[in-house]
Amino acid sequence: MSPKVVGQAVGVFAVTNVDDILVLALFFARGAGLSGATGAVVIGQYLGFLATLAVAVAAAFGVTFLPAGFIPYLGLLPIALGLRAAVEAWRHRGDDGDITRPGGPRTLEVAAVTLANGGDNIGVYVPVFATAGPGGTSVYAVVFLVLVAAWLAAGRHLATRPAVARALARSGDVVLPVVLIGIGLLILIDGA
C-alpha cells in the first residue's frame, strides 16, 4: 500500500463523512442502555457504507446498479425515517424525556440513513476510483472500512460524554428527526 494513496483515502473519507459523526452520535444516544443497540448501529453503518461503496465501485468501472437520476431520491429514506422518529417522539412527549426508552435504532434504519447520506459520496468516489484503478480502489476500500470503525468509535465517544449525553437526552428526540429530515432534503435538493 502506497502511503500517498492511504493518505488520500483518509482525506477523501474524512471530507465526505464528517456529517456522519453527528448522526452516529444520535443513533448511539438513542440506543443508550438498550441491549443490542450498539450492535445495530455498527452493523447498520457497515451495511449502509458497504452498499455505498459497492455502488461507487460499480459505477467507476462501468457497471451501474442505480440509474444516475435515482440517487437524489435516496433522500426520501432519511425523510421517511425522520418523520417516523418525529411521530414516535410526539407519542412519547409526556414521558420523562429519556431517549433510552424501547425503540432504539434498528440495523436497517441505520443502514438506510447511511446509504442515503452516502449518495453524495458516490459522486466523489466514482471519479476517484476510476482514476485510481482496481489496485488503488482496493486500497481506498480497505482504508474506508477501517475508518468506518474509527467513525463509529468517535460517534459512540461523543454520545457518551456527560454533557453531550445530557443534551441528547433532553433534545435527542427532536434533534434526530430534524437531522434526518434535513439530510434527506439536502440530498433531494443537491440531486435536483
HELIX and SHEET records of a PDB file:
HELIX    1   1 PRO A    3  ASN A   17  1                                  15    
HELIX    2   2 ASP A   20  ARG A   30  1                                  11    
HELIX    3   3 ALA A   37  ALA A   60  1                                  24    
HELIX    4   4 ALA A   68  GLY A   75  5                                   8    
HELIX    5   5 LEU A   76  ARG A   91  1                                  16    
HELIX    6   6 THR A  107  ASN A  117  1                                  11    
HELIX    7   7 GLY A  119  THR A  160  1                                  42    
HELIX    8   8 PRO A  162  GLY A  191  1                                  30    
END                                                                             
